[in-house]
Amino acid sequence: MKILIVLTSHDTLGNTGRKTGFWLEEFAAPYYAFVDAGAVVTLASPKGGQPPLDPKSDDPDAQTEATHRFRQDAEAQRLLASTRRLADVQAADYDAVFYPGGHGPLWDLAEDTHSVGLIETMLAAGKPVSAVCHAPGVLRHAKTADGKPLVQGRQVTGFSNAEEAAVQLTDVVPFLVEDELIRLGGVYSSGPDWQPHVVSDGLLVTGQNPASSVGVAQALLDRLKN
């Protein structure tokens, strides 16, 4: 069982002067779910090397058992510091792909042609694709074989407009995940703010927010086992 985790390389939060990147919990919790299930995990990012960590995800109130485990795990830190370049990754080498969130993916992975091609190829080959929080935004340019938006008619979720408003970044992000999924014809749903909400539609698994990261990982593993 080989799982690819694709992280952002983007570290600038619009024109705010603040930093962004990937959200630690949304990487750490799925990473350990996969490793503990016996998966071989490969990490990739558009630029390769160390992906930028969203500094807010390092705040004390954002820590979980998984993030504490990561901080004690030299091997996981080594892997994260040396991600593969996404352009060098082949879909045929993996059984599934997972995208952690953080705001970074809205700027780079959502527009990355290698990422779009990876998603399209994986699903066409019958392999599951999963994303959590802001990462469902990476689906915006992906299409089916007949040229329709990949999410059209599919059950999906992602960071809600209400949650984006709560963190006061509605006018900073390049697009709102909820609005974009709906615009593309996705059947969007959300749960209460900051509570776990995971949606599975065939081989596509999406989660609403950081609290959904473990649920997305488990749903992905379930699809691999089936």
Contacts in CASP RR format, 6 or more apart in sequence:
PFRMAT RR
TARGET T0000
AUTHOR 0000-0000-0000
METHOD contacts of the structure
MODEL  1
MKILIVLTSHDTLGNTGRKTGFWLEEFAAPYYAFVDAGAVVTLASPKGGQ
PPLDPKSDDPDAQTEATHRFRQDAEAQRLLASTRRLADVQAADYDAVFYP
GGHGPLWDLAEDTHSVGLIETMLAAGKPVSAVCHAPGVLRHAKTADGKPL
VQGRQVTGFSNAEEAAVQLTDVVPFLVEDELIRLGGVYSSGPDWQPHVVS
DGLLVTGQNPASSVGVAQALLDRLKN
1 37 0 8 1.000
1 38 0 8 1.000
1 39 0 8 1.000
1 40 0 8 1.000
1 95 0 8 1.000
1 224 0 8 1.000
2 39 0 8 1.000
2 40 0 8 1.000
2 41 0 8 1.000
2 42 0 8 1.000
2 93 0 8 1.000
2 94 0 8 1.000
2 95 0 8 1.000
2 96 0 8 1.000
3 34 0 8 1.000
3 39 0 8 1.000
3 40 0 8 1.000
3 41 0 8 1.000
3 42 0 8 1.000
3 94 0 8 1.000
3 95 0 8 1.000
3 96 0 8 1.000
3 97 0 8 1.000
3 98 0 8 1.000
3 220 0 8 1.000
3 224 0 8 1.000
4 41 0 8 1.000
4 42 0 8 1.000
4 43 0 8 1.000
4 44 0 8 1.000
4 89 0 8 1.000
4 93 0 8 1.000
4 94 0 8 1.000
4 96 0 8 1.000
4 97 0 8 1.000
4 98 0 8 1.000
4 118 0 8 1.000
5 27 0 8 1.000
5 30 0 8 1.000
5 31 0 8 1.000
5 34 0 8 1.000
5 41 0 8 1.000
5 42 0 8 1.000
5 43 0 8 1.000
5 44 0 8 1.000
5 97 0 8 1.000
5 98 0 8 1.000
5 99 0 8 1.000
5 100 0 8 1.000
6 44 0 8 1.000
6 45 0 8 1.000
6 86 0 8 1.000
6 97 0 8 1.000
6 98 0 8 1.000
6 99 0 8 1.000
6 109 0 8 1.000
6 115 0 8 1.000
6 118 0 8 1.000
6 138 0 8 1.000
7 22 0 8 1.000
7 27 0 8 1.000
7 43 0 8 1.000
7 44 0 8 1.000
7 45 0 8 1.000
7 51 0 8 1.000
7 80 0 8 1.000
7 83 0 8 1.000
7 99 0 8 1.000
7 100 0 8 1.000
8 21 0 8 1.000
8 22 0 8 1.000
8 45 0 8 1.000
8 46 0 8 1.000
8 51 0 8 1.000
8 52 0 8 1.000
8 101 0 8 1.000
8 102 0 8 1.000
8 104 0 8 1.000
8 105 0 8 1.000
8 107 0 8 1.000
8 108 0 8 1.000
8 109 0 8 1.000
9 45 0 8 1.000
9 46 0 8 1.000
9 47 0 8 1.000
9 48 0 8 1.000
9 51 0 8 1.000
9 52 0 8 1.000
9 108 0 8 1.000
10 20 0 8 1.000
10 21 0 8 1.000
10 46 0 8 1.000
10 52 0 8 1.000
10 104 0 8 1.000
10 105 0 8 1.000
10 107 0 8 1.000
10 108 0 8 1.000
10 109 0 8 1.000
11 19 0 8 1.000
11 20 0 8 1.000
11 21 0 8 1.000
11 52 0 8 1.000
11 104 0 8 1.000
12 19 0 8 1.000
12 20 0 8 1.000
12 107 0 8 1.000
13 19 0 8 1.000
13 20 0 8 1.000
13 103 0 8 1.000
13 169 0 8 1.000
13 172 0 8 1.000
14 20 0 8 1.000
14 107 0 8 1.000
14 172 0 8 1.000
14 173 0 8 1.000
14 174 0 8 1.000
15 172 0 8 1.000
16 172 0 8 1.000
19 52 0 8 1.000
19 54 0 8 1.000
19 55 0 8 1.000
20 52 0 8 1.000
20 54 0 8 1.000
20 102 0 8 1.000
20 103 0 8 1.000
20 104 0 8 1.000
21 51 0 8 1.000
21 52 0 8 1.000
21 53 0 8 1.000
21 54 0 8 1.000
21 102 0 8 1.000
21 103 0 8 1.000
21 104 0 8 1.000
22 51 0 8 1.000
22 52 0 8 1.000
22 53 0 8 1.000
22 54 0 8 1.000
22 57 0 8 1.000
22 100 0 8 1.000
22 101 0 8 1.000
22 102 0 8 1.000
22 104 0 8 1.000
22 105 0 8 1.000
23 54 0 8 1.000
23 57 0 8 1.000
23 62 0 8 1.000
23 100 0 8 1.000
23 101 0 8 1.000
23 102 0 8 1.000
23 133 0 8 1.000
23 210 0 8 1.000
24 53 0 8 1.000
24 54 0 8 1.000
24 57 0 8 1.000
24 58 0 8 1.000
24 62 0 8 1.000
24 67 0 8 1.000
24 70 0 8 1.000
25 57 0 8 1.000
25 62 0 8 1.000
25 63 0 8 1.000
25 64 0 8 1.000
25 66 0 8 1.000
25 67 0 8 1.000
25 210 0 8 1.000
25 213 0 8 1.000
26 57 0 8 1.000
26 100 0 8 1.000
26 101 0 8 1.000
26 102 0 8 1.000
26 132 0 8 1.000
26 133 0 8 1.000
26 135 0 8 1.000
26 210 0 8 1.000
26 213 0 8 1.000
27 70 0 8 1.000
27 80 0 8 1.000
27 100 0 8 1.000
28 64 0 8 1.000
28 66 0 8 1.000
28 67 0 8 1.000
28 69 0 8 1.000
28 70 0 8 1.000
28 76 0 8 1.000
29 64 0 8 1.000
29 66 0 8 1.000
29 67 0 8 1.000
29 213 0 8 1.000
29 214 0 8 1.000
29 217 0 8 1.000
30 98 0 8 1.000
30 100 0 8 1.000
30 132 0 8 1.000
30 213 0 8 1.000
30 214 0 8 1.000
30 216 0 8 1.000
30 217 0 8 1.000
30 220 0 8 1.000
31 41 0 8 1.000
31 66 0 8 1.000
31 70 0 8 1.000
31 76 0 8 1.000
32 66 0 8 1.000
32 69 0 8 1.000
32 70 0 8 1.000
33 214 0 8 1.000
33 217 0 8 1.000
33 218 0 8 1.000
33 221 0 8 1.000
34 41 0 8 1.000
34 98 0 8 1.000
34 217 0 8 1.000
34 221 0 8 1.000
35 41 0 8 1.000
37 221 0 8 1.000
39 221 0 8 1.000
41 79 0 8 1.000
42 84 0 8 1.000
42 89 0 8 1.000
42 93 0 8 1.000
42 94 0 8 1.000
43 79 0 8 1.000
43 80 0 8 1.000
43 82 0 8 1.000
43 83 0 8 1.000
43 84 0 8 1.000
44 83 0 8 1.000
44 84 0 8 1.000
44 85 0 8 1.000
44 86 0 8 1.000
44 88 0 8 1.000
44 89 0 8 1.000
45 51 0 8 1.000
45 83 0 8 1.000
45 84 0 8 1.000
45 85 0 8 1.000
45 86 0 8 1.000
46 85 0 8 1.000
46 86 0 8 1.000
46 87 0 8 1.000
46 108 0 8 1.000
46 109 0 8 1.000
46 112 0 8 1.000
46 114 0 8 1.000
46 115 0 8 1.000
47 85 0 8 1.000
48 82 0 8 1.000
48 83 0 8 1.000
48 84 0 8 1.000
48 85 0 8 1.000
48 86 0 8 1.000
49 81 0 8 1.000
49 82 0 8 1.000
49 83 0 8 1.000
50 80 0 8 1.000
50 81 0 8 1.000
50 82 0 8 1.000
50 83 0 8 1.000
51 80 0 8 1.000
51 83 0 8 1.000
52 104 0 8 1.000
54 102 0 8 1.000
54 103 0 8 1.000
54 104 0 8 1.000
56 62 0 8 1.000
57 67 0 8 1.000
57 102 0 8 1.000
62 210 0 8 1.000
66 214 0 8 1.000
70 76 0 8 1.000
70 77 0 8 1.000
86 112 0 8 1.000
86 114 0 8 1.000
86 115 0 8 1.000
86 118 0 8 1.000
87 114 0 8 1.000
89 114 0 8 1.000
89 118 0 8 1.000
91 97 0 8 1.000
91 117 0 8 1.000
91 118 0 8 1.000
91 121 0 8 1.000
91 122 0 8 1.000
91 125 0 8 1.000
91 127 0 8 1.000
92 125 0 8 1.000
94 122 0 8 1.000
94 127 0 8 1.000
95 127 0 8 1.000
95 224 0 8 1.000
96 122 0 8 1.000
96 127 0 8 1.000
96 128 0 8 1.000
96 129 0 8 1.000
96 130 0 8 1.000
96 220 0 8 1.000
96 223 0 8 1.000
96 224 0 8 1.000
97 118 0 8 1.000
97 119 0 8 1.000
97 122 0 8 1.000
97 127 0 8 1.000
97 128 0 8 1.000
97 129 0 8 1.000
97 130 0 8 1.000
98 130 0 8 1.000
98 131 0 8 1.000
98 132 0 8 1.000
98 216 0 8 1.000
98 217 0 8 1.000
98 220 0 8 1.000
99 105 0 8 1.000
99 109 0 8 1.000
99 130 0 8 1.000
99 131 0 8 1.000
99 132 0 8 1.000
99 135 0 8 1.000
99 136 0 8 1.000
99 138 0 8 1.000
100 132 0 8 1.000
100 133 0 8 1.000
100 135 0 8 1.000
100 213 0 8 1.000
101 131 0 8 1.000
101 132 0 8 1.000
101 133 0 8 1.000
101 134 0 8 1.000
101 135 0 8 1.000
102 133 0 8 1.000
102 134 0 8 1.000
102 135 0 8 1.000
103 134 0 8 1.000
103 169 0 8 1.000
103 173 0 8 1.000
104 134 0 8 1.000
105 134 0 8 1.000
105 135 0 8 1.000
105 137 0 8 1.000
105 138 0 8 1.000
106 134 0 8 1.000
106 137 0 8 1.000
106 173 0 8 1.000
106 174 0 8 1.000
106 175 0 8 1.000
106 177 0 8 1.000
107 174 0 8 1.000
109 115 0 8 1.000
109 135 0 8 1.000
109 137 0 8 1.000
109 138 0 8 1.000
110 137 0 8 1.000
110 138 0 8 1.000
110 140 0 8 1.000
110 141 0 8 1.000
110 174 0 8 1.000
110 175 0 8 1.000
111 141 0 8 1.000
112 138 0 8 1.000
115 138 0 8 1.000
116 138 0 8 1.000
116 141 0 8 1.000
116 142 0 8 1.000
117 142 0 8 1.000
119 129 0 8 1.000
119 138 0 8 1.000
119 139 0 8 1.000
119 142 0 8 1.000
119 150 0 8 1.000
120 142 0 8 1.000
120 143 0 8 1.000
120 144 0 8 1.000
120 150 0 8 1.000
122 128 0 8 1.000
122 129 0 8 1.000
123 129 0 8 1.000
123 150 0 8 1.000
123 203 0 8 1.000
123 204 0 8 1.000
124 145 0 8 1.000
126 203 0 8 1.000
127 203 0 8 1.000
128 202 0 8 1.000
128 203 0 8 1.000
128 204 0 8 1.000
128 205 0 8 1.000
128 220 0 8 1.000
128 223 0 8 1.000
128 224 0 8 1.000
129 203 0 8 1.000
129 204 0 8 1.000
129 205 0 8 1.000
130 204 0 8 1.000
130 205 0 8 1.000
130 206 0 8 1.000
130 216 0 8 1.000
130 217 0 8 1.000
130 219 0 8 1.000
130 220 0 8 1.000
131 137 0 8 1.000
131 138 0 8 1.000
131 139 0 8 1.000
131 158 0 8 1.000
131 205 0 8 1.000
131 206 0 8 1.000
131 207 0 8 1.000
131 216 0 8 1.000
132 158 0 8 1.000
132 206 0 8 1.000
132 207 0 8 1.000
132 208 0 8 1.000
132 209 0 8 1.000
132 210 0 8 1.000
132 212 0 8 1.000
132 213 0 8 1.000
132 216 0 8 1.000
133 158 0 8 1.000
133 159 0 8 1.000
133 207 0 8 1.000
133 208 0 8 1.000
133 209 0 8 1.000
133 210 0 8 1.000
133 212 0 8 1.000
133 213 0 8 1.000
134 158 0 8 1.000
134 159 0 8 1.000
134 177 0 8 1.000
136 156 0 8 1.000
136 157 0 8 1.000
136 158 0 8 1.000
136 159 0 8 1.000
136 177 0 8 1.000
136 181 0 8 1.000
136 206 0 8 1.000
136 207 0 8 1.000
137 158 0 8 1.000
137 175 0 8 1.000
137 177 0 8 1.000
137 180 0 8 1.000
137 181 0 8 1.000
139 150 0 8 1.000
139 151 0 8 1.000
139 156 0 8 1.000
139 181 0 8 1.000
139 184 0 8 1.000
140 175 0 8 1.000
140 180 0 8 1.000
140 184 0 8 1.000
142 149 0 8 1.000
142 150 0 8 1.000
142 151 0 8 1.000
143 149 0 8 1.000
143 150 0 8 1.000
144 150 0 8 1.000
144 152 0 8 1.000
149 184 0 8 1.000
149 185 0 8 1.000
149 186 0 8 1.000
150 184 0 8 1.000
150 204 0 8 1.000
151 181 0 8 1.000
151 184 0 8 1.000
151 185 0 8 1.000
151 186 0 8 1.000
151 204 0 8 1.000
152 184 0 8 1.000
152 185 0 8 1.000
152 186 0 8 1.000
153 185 0 8 1.000
153 186 0 8 1.000
153 187 0 8 1.000
154 186 0 8 1.000
154 187 0 8 1.000
154 201 0 8 1.000
154 204 0 8 1.000
155 186 0 8 1.000
155 187 0 8 1.000
155 189 0 8 1.000
155 199 0 8 1.000
155 200 0 8 1.000
155 201 0 8 1.000
156 181 0 8 1.000
156 186 0 8 1.000
156 187 0 8 1.000
156 188 0 8 1.000
156 189 0 8 1.000
156 199 0 8 1.000
156 201 0 8 1.000
156 204 0 8 1.000
156 206 0 8 1.000
157 181 0 8 1.000
157 188 0 8 1.000
157 189 0 8 1.000
157 190 0 8 1.000
157 191 0 8 1.000
157 197 0 8 1.000
157 198 0 8 1.000
157 199 0 8 1.000
157 206 0 8 1.000
157 207 0 8 1.000
157 208 0 8 1.000
157 212 0 8 1.000
158 177 0 8 1.000
158 178 0 8 1.000
158 181 0 8 1.000
158 188 0 8 1.000
158 190 0 8 1.000
158 206 0 8 1.000
158 207 0 8 1.000
158 208 0 8 1.000
158 209 0 8 1.000
159 177 0 8 1.000
159 178 0 8 1.000
159 208 0 8 1.000
159 209 0 8 1.000
160 177 0 8 1.000
160 178 0 8 1.000
160 190 0 8 1.000
160 191 0 8 1.000
160 193 0 8 1.000
160 208 0 8 1.000
160 209 0 8 1.000
161 170 0 8 1.000
161 176 0 8 1.000
161 178 0 8 1.000
161 179 0 8 1.000
162 190 0 8 1.000
162 193 0 8 1.000
163 193 0 8 1.000
163 194 0 8 1.000
163 208 0 8 1.000
163 209 0 8 1.000
164 170 0 8 1.000
164 173 0 8 1.000
164 176 0 8 1.000
164 177 0 8 1.000
164 178 0 8 1.000
166 193 0 8 1.000
170 176 0 8 1.000
178 188 0 8 1.000
178 190 0 8 1.000
181 188 0 8 1.000
182 188 0 8 1.000
189 197 0 8 1.000
189 199 0 8 1.000
190 197 0 8 1.000
190 208 0 8 1.000
191 197 0 8 1.000
191 208 0 8 1.000
193 209 0 8 1.000
194 209 0 8 1.000
194 210 0 8 1.000
194 211 0 8 1.000
195 209 0 8 1.000
195 211 0 8 1.000
196 208 0 8 1.000
196 209 0 8 1.000
196 211 0 8 1.000
196 212 0 8 1.000
196 214 0 8 1.000
196 215 0 8 1.000
197 207 0 8 1.000
197 208 0 8 1.000
197 209 0 8 1.000
197 212 0 8 1.000
198 205 0 8 1.000
198 206 0 8 1.000
198 207 0 8 1.000
198 208 0 8 1.000
198 212 0 8 1.000
198 215 0 8 1.000
198 216 0 8 1.000
198 219 0 8 1.000
199 205 0 8 1.000
199 206 0 8 1.000
199 207 0 8 1.000
200 219 0 8 1.000
200 223 0 8 1.000
202 223 0 8 1.000
203 223 0 8 1.000
205 216 0 8 1.000
205 219 0 8 1.000
205 220 0 8 1.000
205 223 0 8 1.000
206 216 0 8 1.000
207 213 0 8 1.000
207 215 0 8 1.000
207 216 0 8 1.000
END
